[in-house]
Each structure stands twice: as C-alpha cells, then as structure tokens.
Amino acid sequence: MLNSSQAPTYAPAPPHVLIVGGGLAGLAAATALAGHDVRISVIESRPRLGGRASSFVDPATGESVDNCQHVTMTCCTNLTDFCRRVNIHELFRREEAIVFLSPEGRISRLRAGLLPAPFHLAGSFLRANYLRWSEKLRVAYGLACLRSSRDDRPGESFADWLLRHGQTIRTINLYWATVLVSALNERLEQMDVGHARKIFIDGFLRNRAGFQMEIPLVPLGELYGTRLETWLRDHDVTVRLTTGVRAVKMDSEGEIRGVTLRSGESIDADFVVMAVPFDRVRALLPDDLLAKLPALTSLDVLQASPITGVHLWFDRSVCPFDHVVTVGRLIQWVFNHTAIQGRSATGEGGEYLQLVISASYDLLALDKAAILDAVMKELAEIWPATREATLVRSWVVTEHGATFAVRPGVEAHRPLQRTPIDGLFLAGDWTDTGWPATMEGAVRSGYRTAEGILEDLGRPTALVAPDLATEPMAGWLLGLNADRGQAGDSQTRDRPTSSRLGSPAARASGSAGPVGRA
Ligand SMILES: Cc1cc2nc3c(=O)[nH]c(=O)nc-3n(C[C@H](O)[C@H](O)[C@H](O)COP(=O)(O)OP(=O)(O)OC[C@H]3O[C@@H](n4cnc5c(N)ncnc54)[C@H](O)[C@@H]3O)c2cc1C
C-alpha cells in the first residue's frame, strides 16, 4: 500500500484554448499563447493558414499567386513582433523611399531627410512634383488642422472635412486620396476622419521610421501559410485545416464547452476564440449565447470594402521600378514581383507585375475582361513598352469583403476581444483595436485575446508591443504624449476581471472555476 508521500500526483491537464480561424488574428493568438502551458488548437475551414493574407495556386503553372499584394509599415509594431516571434521577419524588405509617378510621368520620392519628426518628410514633400507650390501650402494647412480632433463633426466624411479645411479637388485627388485610399481601403467620401488622422500621425508624423514600407520577399502562402504551420506544429499547437466550425457549444448552465464541427464532431475546450471575419461570427453562436452578447448586434452595421488585384505576366520587362504609386489613376500601386521576389513569366526577361486597386467599388459592376482592358490601357499610357510586350497570362482577383469599411463612426461598432461570456473571446481585424483593417490590427487583436486568456488563468502577461516612440518635437507639436511608445495598449489592465477562474485567491491556488475541468 502506498503511503501519502508515495501516492502518484496528477497534474491537472493544461486548459484547452480552441481558436476558430487561422488568419493573422488567430495565428497571433496561438503563437503568443504557445509556451504558456495551455493546449492550443487552431481550426481553419480552408486548406491553408493565412486567411485573407494568403496565396492560391495557379492551375496553369503551379505557381503560388497572392490573393493580393500585402505590405506593412514600420509603425505596425505588433506585426513586426509577430514576424520575429515566428522567425519570418527576414522575409521582408524594408523600403527607405516610396516612389510616386505623377499623371505626367514625373517621379517623386518620399524619404526621410535630416530634420526630426514631424518634419522628416518635409523636404521630400516640398520637392514632390505632382502638386503646385500653392497646393503644397494648402495640404500643409490641412495637415496642421488634422492634428487636432477639436472641430471634428460626428458622422462627417473625410472628403467633407477636407473641403471644410480649404482643400481643392486637385489636392484631394492627387494628395489625400493617393495616401489614404490604399492605406484605409475606402473612398474619402465615406471615410472616417479619425482613421485618416491616425494614418498621418502614426505613419508619417510621429516617428522618422513609421512610414517605411515593408514588402514580403516570398508569396504570402509561404509566409503566413506553410512557415506558420511548421512553427505551430513545432510548438505543439494542433492545426486542423479544411475543418469548418459549425457552432460554439454551451452547457445547460450557459458555460462555454467548446465547438461543434461541420462534420458533426464535437471538441471540448475551456476557451474559444472566434477569429473569423465579422460577417461570420453571429452565425456560429447559438441564439441563447447571442442574446447575452448585445454588442454583437453592432456587427450588422459594419460594411465591407473591396480590393482588386491584377496580376500580369509579360514576356519582357516593361516596368522600370520595383514598386511605384501611380498618382491620380485607376491603378493605384504597381509592384514588380520580378524585381522584388525574383519571379518572372517566361524565364529570362519576362516580368510579373501586380497592380492594386483599393476601394474598388467602381469595378464591381465590370467583368474581369473589362477590368483587364482598363488597366492595360492605363499601363500603355504609363509605360508605352507594354504595347509591344506580349501579355503571357493574367489574373484579376476582386476580394469583395477585403476589409471592413472605415465609415464615419465605425469605431462605435467594433466589439472588444473580451466578451461578457467567460471563456469566449473575439479576435480579428474588425474587433476594437483602434487600427484600420490591417494585418497589424489583426495581430493586435490576437495578442489582446491571448493577454485576456492568460489573465483569466491568473498569469497576466503583457503581449501587445509598444507603438514606435513619439519623437520629442512631434509629441510637442502634435500634442501627443511623447512617451506613448513606451506603453503597450493592453485592454486587460483596465477591463473587468473575468470570473472564469473565480476569485484571485482561487486562481492562485488553481482550485476553482471551469478551467479545472480540462
Ligand atoms: C486583397 C487584400 C489586400 C490587403 N492588403 C493589405 C495590406 O497591404 N496590408 C495590410 O496590413 N492588410 C491588408 N489587407 C488586410 C489583411 O489581409 C487583413 O486585415 C488580415 O489578414 C485579417 O486577418 P484576420 O485574422 O482578422 O481575418 P481573416 O484573415 O479573414 O481570417 C479569418 C479566418 O477564419 C476562417 N474561418 C471563417 N469561418 C470559419 C469557420 N466556420 N470555421 C473555421 N474557420 C473559419 C477563414 O477561412 C479565415 O482563414 C488586405 C486584405 C485583402 C483581402
């Protein structure tokens, strides 16, 4: 017979966190929780990870083609942190300058000069040749007004705000739309003013490096797909692809118990993270659960905004740039994948270009042939060499629900990651992060969710990376807290504590609460 000191002791099984959705939000939550003594599963309905930031295989060539070019900026500190965490950060190239091509074909480069922020881009801006001197003064006046929200009007679009602050149709089309439509994937006529302000302050004014663009050197399917899958499996995270979740499971007492798959299989879990797009969440929650989540009725108000990507493979080189912003045109941005990723159409000499058209509402009524026709006409105007070149093949990909639309007042409709239901969290670029629909917003939401779960487990851990530091002169002139960069933005510190593990004392002893049932 064993005495008490010899009796086997059974450590409780680690709590199970089940993440529905393998986009960047779900992936960020999973990678941040790895190594924290929790069992993690990622359930993804598609055959690959990466969600909207992924690639498809061209059946004609077997080549990986991104659904659309994805770029990030240095101010996206959490995406950077995520990429470092999973060892893919070296697969990006940082650009010190952004090239702009005026409608007349003149080139301007936006790069930081010697002046401190917020004036580091002033020299480039003054040299920009797509605006006249009087227009530059007008834009400078607009930027000075934009730094403060004092005279914002509720519900006002950014286009109306610009008109109210001395901007002309030319400054709006050539400057403000050029910067913001691709950054926020929305037209100025239906864009939230606060989001426009955030792009300028965080991206262009707060810190010298914030505006620098980072471009992937490999297809998205490798970056956030196969590489992530390997990392997760190496870190004991269960990844199930081609596995759709049908509904979140609750018990008779209203406790979260896991999920039911479309196949009918049931998986138990202590925490469920809904990291699916905003228009999918409600359908996965049972009615009695939805009744306890009135904040989610707001999701009906969110709308989607489209992006069109056009992939063109030419038999020869036609584009003299690695990437270029084409000012005042239908095509907004051209990325030369032969130059950036070493990919070509026909071996030596061929060129693979990817064109991006954000907020492509006007293209929704057109078929692919008409869109191709329109962009080929523009390219011929921009680079006459395309007239002589042979288009070897092409893809036109319009993502109708590319991002949630940053319409005026949108922030009021974005729910927090922590829900009032113990064990149920939301993650996704559409949740309340203050960021527009970006990879950065998605990763922040995943980190916040992971922080919330660890806090519920009695192991509070700061995961959200600080913003880039606000440089002193920028802080003073823009009225920003100069040390903002030192502080993370964890929501868990100022949110009510979940009762999932009972009282703090119970959490410390690990003796109470539903997590114990795992
Ligand atoms: C064309 C395009 C261009 C873009 N360009 C940029 C850019 O340049 N820079 C940038 O920062 N951002 C860009 N974005 C936005 C960026 O891709 C998104 O903000 C980010 O990827 C969103 O991640 P997410 O995890 O929130 O959502 P998603 O990526 O949508 O992930 C949700 C996942 O949930 C899965 N899912 C849904 N339902 C279920 C279910 N029932 N069961 C299991 N799984 C389910 C989906 O398959 C998906 O994989 C772009 C987006 C698009 C579409």
Ligand as a Chemical Component Dictionary entry (heavy atoms), coordinates in Angstrom:
data_LIG
# 
_chem_comp.id                   LIG 
_chem_comp.type                 NON-POLYMER 
_chem_comp.pdbx_formal_charge   0 
_chem_comp.three_letter_code    LIG 
# 
loop_
_chem_comp_atom.comp_id 
_chem_comp_atom.atom_id 
_chem_comp_atom.alt_atom_id 
_chem_comp_atom.type_symbol 
_chem_comp_atom.charge 
_chem_comp_atom.model_Cartn_x 
_chem_comp_atom.model_Cartn_y 
_chem_comp_atom.model_Cartn_z 
_chem_comp_atom.pdbx_ordinal 
LIG C1  C1  C 0 -6.973  41.983 -51.217 1  
LIG C2  C2  C 0 -6.489  42.374 -49.860 2  
LIG C3  C3  C 0 -5.380  43.209 -49.713 3  
LIG C4  C4  C 0 -4.952  43.578 -48.445 4  
LIG N1  N1  N 0 -3.824  44.343 -48.312 5  
LIG C5  C5  C 0 -3.333  44.586 -47.076 6  
LIG C6  C6  C 0 -2.098  45.245 -46.914 7  
LIG O1  O1  O 0 -1.407  45.589 -47.874 8  
LIG N2  N2  N 0 -1.658  45.483 -45.652 9  
LIG C7  C7  C 0 -2.370  45.087 -44.544 10 
LIG O2  O2  O 0 -1.910  45.317 -43.413 11 
LIG N3  N3  N 0 -3.556  44.460 -44.674 12 
LIG C8  C8  C 0 -4.046  44.192 -45.902 13 
LIG N4  N4  N 0 -5.219  43.524 -46.038 14 
LIG C9  C9  C 0 -5.997  43.219 -44.835 15 
LIG C10 C10 C 0 -5.466  41.970 -44.121 16 
LIG O3  O3  O 0 -5.371  40.893 -45.023 17 
LIG C11 C11 C 0 -6.446  41.608 -43.016 18 
LIG O4  O4  O 0 -6.650  42.718 -42.183 19 
LIG C12 C12 C 0 -5.961  40.454 -42.141 20 
LIG O5  O5  O 0 -5.378  39.435 -42.893 21 
LIG C13 C13 C 0 -7.175  39.932 -41.387 22 
LIG O6  O6  O 0 -6.829  38.833 -40.580 23 
LIG P1  P1  P 0 -7.941  38.173 -39.659 24 
LIG O7  O7  O 0 -7.289  37.038 -38.962 25 
LIG O8  O8  O 0 -8.600  39.213 -38.848 26 
LIG O9  O9  O 0 -9.079  37.632 -40.647 27 
LIG P2  P2  P 0 -9.000  36.542 -41.800 28 
LIG O10 O10 O 0 -7.705  36.627 -42.482 29 
LIG O11 O11 O 0 -10.225 36.725 -42.622 30 
LIG O12 O12 O 0 -9.059  35.138 -41.049 31 
LIG C14 C14 C 0 -10.258 34.519 -40.663 32 
LIG C15 C15 C 0 -10.124 33.027 -40.890 33 
LIG O13 O13 O 0 -11.280 32.366 -40.370 34 
LIG C16 C16 C 0 -11.549 31.279 -41.217 35 
LIG N5  N5  N 0 -12.931 30.846 -40.971 36 
LIG C17 C17 C 0 -14.075 31.512 -41.270 37 
LIG N6  N6  N 0 -15.150 30.803 -40.864 38 
LIG C18 C18 C 0 -14.668 29.664 -40.292 39 
LIG C19 C19 C 0 -15.294 28.525 -39.681 40 
LIG N7  N7  N 0 -16.628 28.423 -39.566 41 
LIG N8  N8  N 0 -14.500 27.544 -39.193 42 
LIG C20 C20 C 0 -13.142 27.615 -39.283 43 
LIG N9  N9  N 0 -12.511 28.676 -39.856 44 
LIG C21 C21 C 0 -13.262 29.684 -40.344 45 
LIG C22 C22 C 0 -11.327 31.852 -42.601 46 
LIG O14 O14 O 0 -11.168 30.839 -43.574 47 
LIG C23 C23 C 0 -10.060 32.676 -42.378 48 
LIG O15 O15 O 0 -8.890  31.931 -42.628 49 
LIG C24 C24 C 0 -5.667  43.145 -47.295 50 
LIG C25 C25 C 0 -6.768  42.303 -47.444 51 
LIG C26 C26 C 0 -7.162  41.911 -48.704 52 
LIG C27 C27 C 0 -8.323  40.965 -48.829 53 
# 
loop_
_chem_comp_bond.comp_id 
_chem_comp_bond.atom_id_1 
_chem_comp_bond.atom_id_2 
_chem_comp_bond.value_order 
_chem_comp_bond.pdbx_ordinal 
LIG C1  C2  SING 1  
LIG C2  C3  SING 2  
LIG C2  C26 DOUB 3  
LIG C3  C4  DOUB 4  
LIG C4  N1  SING 5  
LIG C4  C24 SING 6  
LIG N1  C5  DOUB 7  
LIG C5  C6  SING 8  
LIG C5  C8  SING 9  
LIG C6  O1  DOUB 10 
LIG C6  N2  SING 11 
LIG N2  C7  SING 12 
LIG C7  O2  DOUB 13 
LIG C7  N3  SING 14 
LIG N3  C8  DOUB 15 
LIG C8  N4  SING 16 
LIG N4  C9  SING 17 
LIG N4  C24 SING 18 
LIG C9  C10 SING 19 
LIG C10 O3  SING 20 
LIG C10 C11 SING 21 
LIG C11 O4  SING 22 
LIG C11 C12 SING 23 
LIG C12 O5  SING 24 
LIG C12 C13 SING 25 
LIG C13 O6  SING 26 
LIG O6  P1  SING 27 
LIG P1  O7  DOUB 28 
LIG P1  O8  SING 29 
LIG P1  O9  SING 30 
LIG O9  P2  SING 31 
LIG P2  O10 DOUB 32 
LIG P2  O11 SING 33 
LIG P2  O12 SING 34 
LIG O12 C14 SING 35 
LIG C14 C15 SING 36 
LIG C15 O13 SING 37 
LIG C15 C23 SING 38 
LIG O13 C16 SING 39 
LIG C16 N5  SING 40 
LIG C16 C22 SING 41 
LIG N5  C17 SING 42 
LIG N5  C21 SING 43 
LIG C17 N6  DOUB 44 
LIG N6  C18 SING 45 
LIG C18 C19 SING 46 
LIG C18 C21 DOUB 47 
LIG C19 N7  SING 48 
LIG C19 N8  DOUB 49 
LIG N8  C20 SING 50 
LIG C20 N9  DOUB 51 
LIG N9  C21 SING 52 
LIG C22 O14 SING 53 
LIG C22 C23 SING 54 
LIG C23 O15 SING 55 
LIG C24 C25 DOUB 56 
LIG C25 C26 SING 57 
LIG C26 C27 SING 58 
# 
